[in-house]
Amino acid sequence: MTTARDIMHAGAQCVAADQSLADAARMMRDMNVGALPICGADQKLKGIITDRDIIVRCIAEGRDPAAVKAMELAGHLHCVHADDSMDAVLHKMEQHQIRRIPVIDGDRLVGMISEADLATGHREGQRLTDQQIVDFMDSVYMSR
């Protein structure tokens, strides 16, 4: 059985809850990612921030990304457990129409799964079928 751990990008880096959105944007640029998990002082996962959140909910509203803290725009947190099956991961991402999801082991962040990870997998034989990819894309993109 393919699990979340099998296809995730391990070692996801967090933005601190009290860091600015400008800091988060620079981190996204430097890591070439579109979302960052937000961790509190206790190093536990508190939320997630996307590049779209920064643009739509901060800059487009005339707010200063250097003055807004990451936690202020943290979206509702959906995550999966490292040992969850790919069916469970797909179901959660489709149900909530999300393209990226943090992976936890216990209460510790261990990785992230993006839509690209679903399509390519990380190990031989871990890639989803073409039909699973089509169903995911239909669910996440066509129902918006």
Summary of the structure (lengths in Angstrom):
residues: 144
radius of gyration: 15.3
end to end distance: 30.5
largest distance: 47.3
contacts: 447
relative contact order: 0.21
helix: 40%
strand: 24%
